[in-house]
Amino acid sequence: MTACIVGLAHTPFGKLDTESVESLIVRVAKEALADAGIEAADVDEIVLGHFNAGFSAQDFTAALVLQTDPGFRFKPATRVENACATGSAAVHQGLKAIAAKSARVVLVVGVEQMTKTPGPEIGKNLLKASYLPEDGTIEGGFAGVFGKIAGSYFQKYGDKSDALARIAAKNHKNGVANPYAQIRKDFGYEFCRTESDKNPRVAGPLKRTDCSLVSDGAAAIVLTDVETAEKLGKPLIAFRAAAHAQDFLPMSKRDILKFEGCTEAWSRALKQAGVDLYDLSFVETHDCFTIAELIEYEAMGLAKPGQGARLIDEGTVEKSGKLPVNPSGGLKAKGHPIGATGVSMHAISAMQLRGEAGDMQIKDARLAGIFNMGGAAVANYVSILERLR
């Protein structure tokens, strides 16, 4: 344990026409500092997670955090990027600064504005998170990549459309309770299972309800060492573990149905934390597509390969189940502004551990697991958070 989350902030996710990348950054940075009860001058280092990939004309965005407060001037500020795991990459970079004792207080911000980009460009930008020599012309963009994965999974283990629909329905039902979620509507299983004009097929066996949302939004957390957190008198939400496993970019170099980088990251984190999966109060996992959440059940060790559907069929991963997965609604309901997603996962998990998650709240939450993934199980980050007091 080297660091604690002492402050957090989160915008609603969705189509935020009146915002810009700069305004979103400034908004959450101010709110996170206020939540922590510290001034900009108290921050030793700033880390910004921003994927961009063409979504914003304004690149070189790390210094935009300085627009928040003159007290940030001359502070070290760095932008990090690791595809859809950009937010967690920023969080883990902040943890490293604290572990190295080069900083006692780190502000981590994640941001993305996607909806101002024309539809065809959105798909082109997202596809940059795949291996272009092999996947650059795939139909359906990044959805096509996961449609291909879903098709291969179905071919090997049988049609799992029922399970995917149950995952989508679960996450949308959970999202109703999330005030930050882009879609707060319980669609129900039948709607998610049935192909229709309102729920058309997108790629392979994946329908619209199987795909996460194009979103704008930002989130921020303030990290400190434990001694500083204790002085602030805040709830001690500590990192019990943090692990990162990077895999090959080309899917052709690995068994894409195994998500082996996810398995490795979870294995390292659980060992580091000294806990088992069912010791966790809940998990926030990367459901960019419902097939991803299904395979992640298996990769994290909840089920054997091909048997992940059992977890959703038996209710294990429901909010009232043995191990709730995505009580926030996940990316499926909450939205997926790329650079903000991983920071959002940490902020919302910290809310849960503080007991401040409102209608999302998991009763007596003490230990949280977070899995954030970049690309098709290429960048794999796991954090385990614990409330100490």
C-alpha positions as CSV (number, residue, x, y, z in Angstrom):
1,M,0.0,0.0,0.0
2,T,1.6,3.2,-1.2
3,A,-1.2,5.6,-2.0
4,C,-4.8,6.7,-1.1
5,I,-7.6,8.4,-3.0
6,V,-8.4,11.5,-1.0
7,G,-10.4,13.5,-3.6
8,L,-12.6,12.8,-6.6
9,A,-14.8,14.4,-9.2
10,H,-16.9,13.2,-12.1
11,T,-18.9,14.9,-14.8
12,P,-22.0,13.3,-16.4
13,F,-21.1,11.2,-19.4
14,G,-22.9,11.8,-22.7
15,K,-23.2,14.4,-25.5
16,L,-21.9,17.5,-23.8
17,D,-22.3,20.1,-26.5
18,T,-21.5,23.1,-24.3
19,E,-18.2,21.7,-23.1
20,S,-14.7,21.4,-24.5
21,V,-11.7,19.2,-23.6
22,E,-10.4,22.2,-21.7
23,S,-13.6,23.0,-19.8
24,L,-14.1,19.4,-18.8
25,I,-10.5,19.2,-17.5
26,V,-10.8,22.4,-15.5
27,R,-14.2,21.4,-14.1
28,V,-13.1,18.1,-12.6
29,A,-9.7,19.3,-11.5
30,K,-11.3,22.1,-9.4
31,E,-13.9,19.8,-8.0
32,A,-11.4,17.1,-7.1
33,L,-9.2,19.6,-5.3
34,A,-12.2,20.9,-3.4
35,D,-13.3,17.4,-2.5
36,A,-9.8,16.6,-1.1
37,G,-9.7,19.9,0.8
38,I,-6.3,21.0,-0.8
39,E,-5.0,23.8,-2.9
40,A,-3.4,23.7,-6.3
41,A,-0.1,24.7,-4.7
42,D,-0.2,21.5,-2.6
43,V,-0.1,19.3,-5.7
44,D,3.4,17.9,-6.6
45,E,2.6,16.3,-10.0
46,I,-0.2,16.2,-12.6
47,V,-1.0,13.3,-14.9
48,L,-3.6,13.6,-17.7
49,G,-5.2,10.6,-19.4
50,H,-6.3,11.7,-22.9
51,F,-6.5,9.2,-25.8
52,N,-7.5,11.8,-28.5
53,A,-6.5,9.9,-31.7
54,G,-8.0,12.7,-33.7
55,F,-11.1,13.5,-31.6
56,S,-9.8,16.9,-30.5
57,A,-8.0,19.3,-32.7
58,Q,-6.2,20.6,-29.6
59,D,-3.5,18.0,-28.9
60,F,-0.6,18.5,-26.4
61,T,-3.2,18.7,-23.7
62,A,-1.3,18.1,-20.4
63,A,-0.8,21.8,-19.8
64,L,-4.5,22.5,-20.1
65,V,-4.8,21.3,-16.5
66,L,-2.9,24.4,-15.5
67,Q,-5.9,26.5,-16.7
68,T,-7.6,25.4,-13.5
69,D,-5.6,27.5,-11.1
70,P,-2.4,29.7,-11.2
71,G,-1.1,27.6,-8.4
72,F,-0.4,24.8,-10.9
73,R,2.1,26.9,-12.9
74,F,5.5,25.1,-13.2
75,K,4.1,21.9,-11.7
76,P,5.2,18.8,-13.7
77,A,2.3,17.8,-16.0
78,T,2.4,14.8,-18.3
79,R,-0.2,13.3,-20.7
80,V,-0.3,9.5,-20.9
81,E,-2.1,7.3,-23.4
82,N,-2.8,3.5,-23.6
83,A,-5.9,3.2,-25.8
84,C,-9.1,2.5,-23.9
85,A,-7.0,1.9,-20.7
86,T,-5.6,5.5,-20.9
87,G,-7.4,6.5,-17.7
88,S,-5.9,3.7,-15.6
89,A,-2.5,4.3,-17.2
90,A,-2.7,7.8,-15.8
91,V,-3.7,6.5,-12.3
92,H,-0.9,4.0,-12.3
93,Q,1.6,6.6,-13.4
94,G,0.5,8.7,-10.4
95,L,0.9,5.7,-8.1
96,K,4.5,5.2,-9.4
97,A,5.4,8.9,-8.6
98,I,4.2,8.4,-5.0
99,A,5.9,5.0,-4.6
100,A,9.2,6.6,-5.9
101,K,8.7,9.4,-3.3
102,S,9.0,12.0,-6.1
103,A,5.6,13.2,-5.2
104,R,3.3,13.2,-2.1
105,V,0.2,14.6,-3.9
106,V,-0.7,13.8,-7.5
107,L,-3.7,15.0,-9.4
108,V,-4.9,12.5,-12.0
109,V,-7.4,13.7,-14.7
110,G,-9.0,11.6,-17.5
111,V,-10.9,13.3,-20.3
112,E,-12.3,12.7,-23.8
113,Q,-14.7,14.5,-26.1
114,M,-15.9,12.3,-28.9
115,T,-19.4,13.3,-29.9
116,K,-18.4,16.4,-31.9
117,T,-16.6,14.1,-34.4
118,P,-18.5,12.9,-37.5
119,G,-19.7,9.3,-37.3
120,P,-17.3,7.8,-39.9
121,E,-14.3,9.6,-38.2
122,I,-15.3,8.2,-34.8
123,G,-15.0,4.7,-36.2
124,K,-11.7,5.5,-37.9
125,N,-10.2,7.0,-34.7
126,L,-11.3,4.1,-32.5
127,L,-9.8,1.6,-35.0
128,K,-6.4,3.1,-34.3
129,A,-6.5,1.0,-31.0
130,S,-6.2,-2.1,-33.1
131,Y,-3.3,-3.5,-35.2
132,L,-3.9,-1.8,-38.5
133,P,-1.9,-4.1,-40.8
134,E,-4.4,-6.9,-39.9
135,D,-7.5,-5.0,-38.8
136,G,-7.4,-1.7,-40.6
137,T,-10.0,-2.6,-43.2
138,I,-12.3,-4.7,-41.0
139,E,-16.0,-3.9,-41.5
140,G,-17.6,-2.1,-38.6
141,G,-14.5,-0.5,-37.1
142,F,-13.7,-1.5,-33.6
143,A,-17.1,-3.0,-33.2
144,G,-16.1,-5.2,-36.1
145,V,-13.0,-6.4,-34.1
146,F,-15.2,-7.5,-31.2
147,G,-17.8,-8.8,-33.5
148,K,-15.1,-11.1,-34.9
149,I,-14.2,-12.1,-31.4
150,A,-17.8,-12.9,-30.5
151,G,-18.3,-14.9,-33.7
152,S,-15.2,-17.0,-32.9
153,Y,-16.4,-17.5,-29.3
154,F,-19.8,-18.6,-30.5
155,Q,-18.2,-21.0,-33.0
156,K,-16.1,-22.6,-30.3
157,Y,-18.5,-22.6,-27.3
158,G,-22.0,-22.3,-28.9
159,D,-24.3,-19.3,-29.4
160,K,-24.2,-17.1,-26.2
161,S,-26.6,-14.4,-27.4
162,D,-28.8,-15.0,-24.4
163,A,-25.8,-14.4,-22.0
164,L,-24.8,-11.2,-23.9
165,A,-28.4,-9.9,-23.7
166,R,-28.5,-10.6,-19.9
167,I,-25.2,-8.8,-19.4
168,A,-26.5,-5.8,-21.4
169,A,-29.8,-5.8,-19.4
170,K,-27.9,-6.1,-16.1
171,N,-25.7,-3.2,-16.8
172,H,-28.5,-1.0,-18.1
173,K,-30.6,-1.8,-15.0
174,N,-27.6,-0.9,-12.8
175,G,-27.1,2.3,-14.8
176,V,-30.5,3.7,-13.8
177,A,-29.0,4.4,-10.3
178,N,-25.9,6.1,-11.7
179,P,-26.4,9.9,-11.9
180,Y,-23.3,10.2,-14.2
181,A,-24.6,7.6,-16.7
182,Q,-25.2,8.5,-20.3
183,I,-28.2,6.1,-20.5
184,R,-30.4,5.7,-17.4
185,K,-33.0,3.3,-18.7
186,D,-33.7,-0.3,-17.9
187,F,-34.2,-1.8,-21.3
188,G,-34.9,-5.3,-20.0
189,Y,-33.7,-8.7,-21.3
190,E,-36.2,-9.1,-24.1
191,F,-35.3,-5.8,-25.8
192,C,-31.6,-6.5,-25.5
193,R,-32.0,-10.1,-26.8
194,T,-34.2,-9.2,-29.8
195,E,-32.8,-7.7,-33.1
196,S,-35.0,-4.8,-34.1
197,D,-35.1,-1.4,-35.8
198,K,-34.2,0.1,-32.4
199,N,-31.6,-2.6,-31.6
200,P,-30.0,-3.5,-35.0
201,R,-27.2,-5.9,-35.6
202,V,-23.9,-3.9,-35.6
203,A,-21.1,-6.4,-36.3
204,G,-21.0,-10.2,-36.2
205,P,-23.5,-11.3,-33.6
206,L,-23.3,-8.0,-31.7
207,K,-26.4,-5.7,-31.6
208,R,-26.5,-2.1,-30.6
209,T,-27.2,-3.0,-27.0
210,D,-24.0,-5.1,-27.0
211,C,-21.8,-2.0,-27.7
212,S,-20.6,0.8,-25.3
213,L,-21.5,4.4,-26.1
214,V,-19.7,7.2,-27.8
215,S,-19.3,9.8,-25.0
216,D,-17.9,13.0,-23.7
217,G,-16.8,13.4,-20.1
218,A,-14.1,13.7,-17.5
219,A,-13.2,12.4,-14.1
220,A,-10.4,13.2,-11.6
221,I,-8.9,11.8,-8.5
222,V,-6.3,13.1,-6.0
223,L,-3.7,10.6,-4.9
224,T,-1.5,11.1,-1.8
225,D,0.8,9.0,0.3
226,V,-0.8,7.4,3.3
227,E,0.8,9.8,5.8
228,T,-0.6,12.8,3.9
229,A,-4.0,11.1,3.7
230,E,-4.1,10.6,7.4
231,K,-3.3,14.3,8.0
232,L,-6.2,15.3,5.8
233,G,-8.6,13.3,7.9
234,K,-10.3,11.8,4.8
235,P,-11.7,8.3,4.6
236,L,-8.7,6.1,3.9
237,I,-9.3,4.6,0.4
238,A,-6.0,2.8,-0.2
239,F,-4.5,0.9,-3.1
240,R,-4.0,-2.6,-1.9
241,A,-2.7,-3.6,-5.3
242,A,-2.0,-2.3,-8.8
243,A,-0.9,-4.4,-11.8
244,H,-0.4,-3.8,-15.5
245,A,0.2,-6.5,-18.1
246,Q,0.7,-5.5,-21.8
247,D,0.1,-8.1,-24.5
248,F,0.9,-8.3,-28.2
249,L,-1.1,-5.9,-30.4
250,P,-1.8,-8.3,-33.2
251,M,-4.6,-10.7,-32.4
252,S,-3.0,-13.3,-34.6
253,K,-0.1,-13.6,-32.1
254,R,-2.4,-14.9,-29.3
255,D,-5.5,-16.8,-28.5
256,I,-8.0,-13.9,-28.5
257,L,-10.6,-15.9,-26.7
258,K,-8.5,-16.2,-23.6
259,F,-7.7,-12.5,-22.8
260,E,-4.4,-13.8,-21.3
261,G,-3.2,-10.2,-20.4
262,C,-6.4,-9.8,-18.3
263,T,-5.6,-13.1,-16.5
264,E,-2.1,-12.1,-15.8
265,A,-3.0,-8.6,-14.5
266,W,-5.6,-10.1,-12.2
267,S,-3.3,-12.8,-11.0
268,R,-0.6,-10.3,-10.1
269,A,-3.0,-8.0,-8.4
270,L,-4.7,-10.7,-6.3
271,K,-1.3,-12.1,-5.2
272,Q,-0.1,-8.6,-4.3
273,A,-3.2,-7.9,-2.3
274,G,-3.3,-11.3,-0.7
275,V,-7.0,-11.8,-1.4
276,D,-9.3,-14.0,-3.6
277,L,-11.9,-12.8,-6.1
278,Y,-14.8,-13.5,-3.8
279,D,-13.2,-11.4,-1.0
280,L,-14.0,-8.4,-3.2
281,S,-17.2,-6.5,-2.5
282,F,-17.7,-5.7,-6.2
283,V,-15.9,-5.4,-9.5
284,E,-15.9,-2.6,-12.1
285,T,-14.8,-4.3,-15.4
286,H,-14.3,-3.1,-18.9
287,D,-17.5,-4.0,-20.8
288,C,-16.7,-2.1,-24.0
289,F,-18.8,-4.8,-25.6
290,T,-20.8,-7.4,-23.8
291,I,-18.6,-10.2,-25.2
292,A,-15.7,-8.5,-23.4
293,E,-17.4,-8.7,-20.1
294,L,-18.3,-12.4,-20.7
295,I,-14.7,-13.3,-21.5
296,E,-13.4,-11.3,-18.6
297,Y,-15.4,-13.5,-16.2
298,E,-13.3,-16.4,-17.5
299,A,-10.1,-14.5,-17.7
300,M,-10.3,-13.2,-14.1
301,G,-10.9,-16.7,-12.9
302,L,-14.6,-16.8,-12.1
303,A,-15.3,-19.5,-14.6
304,K,-13.5,-21.9,-16.9
305,P,-13.2,-21.1,-20.6
306,G,-16.5,-21.2,-22.4
307,Q,-18.5,-21.2,-19.1
308,G,-18.7,-17.5,-18.3
309,A,-22.4,-17.5,-19.2
310,R,-23.1,-19.4,-16.0
311,L,-22.1,-16.4,-13.9
312,I,-24.9,-14.2,-15.5
313,D,-27.4,-17.1,-15.7
314,E,-27.1,-17.9,-12.0
315,G,-27.1,-14.2,-10.9
316,T,-23.6,-14.3,-9.4
317,V,-22.6,-11.0,-11.0
318,E,-25.9,-9.2,-10.4
319,K,-25.9,-6.3,-8.0
320,S,-27.5,-8.6,-5.4
321,G,-25.2,-11.5,-6.3
322,K,-22.2,-13.0,-4.7
323,L,-19.8,-10.7,-6.7
324,P,-21.6,-7.7,-8.2
325,V,-20.0,-6.7,-11.5
326,N,-20.4,-3.2,-12.9
327,P,-22.9,-1.9,-10.3
328,S,-22.3,1.5,-12.0
329,G,-23.8,0.2,-15.2
330,G,-20.3,-0.1,-16.7
331,L,-19.3,1.4,-20.0
332,K,-22.5,-0.1,-21.5
333,A,-24.8,2.3,-19.6
334,K,-22.4,4.9,-18.2
335,G,-20.6,5.6,-21.5
336,H,-17.1,5.3,-22.6
337,P,-15.2,8.6,-23.1
338,I,-11.9,6.9,-23.7
339,G,-9.4,8.8,-21.6
340,A,-11.8,9.3,-18.8
341,T,-13.0,5.7,-18.4
342,G,-10.3,4.3,-16.2
343,V,-10.3,7.4,-13.9
344,S,-14.0,7.1,-13.7
345,M,-13.8,3.5,-12.6
346,H,-11.4,4.5,-9.7
347,A,-13.6,7.5,-8.7
348,I,-16.8,5.6,-8.6
349,S,-15.2,2.7,-6.8
350,A,-13.9,5.1,-4.2
351,M,-17.4,6.5,-3.9
352,Q,-18.6,3.0,-3.1
353,L,-15.9,2.4,-0.5
354,R,-16.7,5.8,1.1
355,G,-20.4,4.8,1.3
356,E,-21.2,7.8,-0.9
357,A,-22.5,6.0,-4.0
358,G,-26.2,6.8,-3.5
359,D,-28.6,4.4,-5.2
360,M,-25.6,2.6,-6.7
361,Q,-24.3,1.7,-3.3
362,I,-23.2,-1.9,-2.5
363,K,-23.9,-2.6,1.1
364,D,-20.9,-2.7,3.4
365,A,-18.4,-2.3,0.5
366,R,-14.9,-2.7,1.8
367,L,-12.8,-4.1,-1.1
368,A,-13.1,-3.1,-4.8
369,G,-11.6,-4.7,-7.9
370,I,-11.1,-2.6,-11.1
371,F,-10.2,-3.9,-14.6
372,N,-9.6,-1.4,-17.4
373,M,-8.5,-2.7,-20.8
374,G,-7.0,-1.0,-23.9
375,G,-7.6,-2.5,-27.3
376,A,-8.6,-6.2,-27.5
377,A,-7.0,-7.2,-24.2
378,V,-3.7,-5.5,-25.1
379,A,-3.3,-3.0,-22.2
380,N,-4.6,-4.7,-19.0
381,Y,-4.8,-2.8,-15.7
382,V,-6.1,-4.1,-12.4
383,S,-6.4,-2.1,-9.2
384,I,-7.7,-3.3,-5.9
385,L,-8.9,-0.6,-3.5
386,E,-9.6,-1.0,0.2
387,R,-11.3,1.2,2.8
388,L,-9.1,1.3,5.8
389,R,-11.3,3.7,7.8
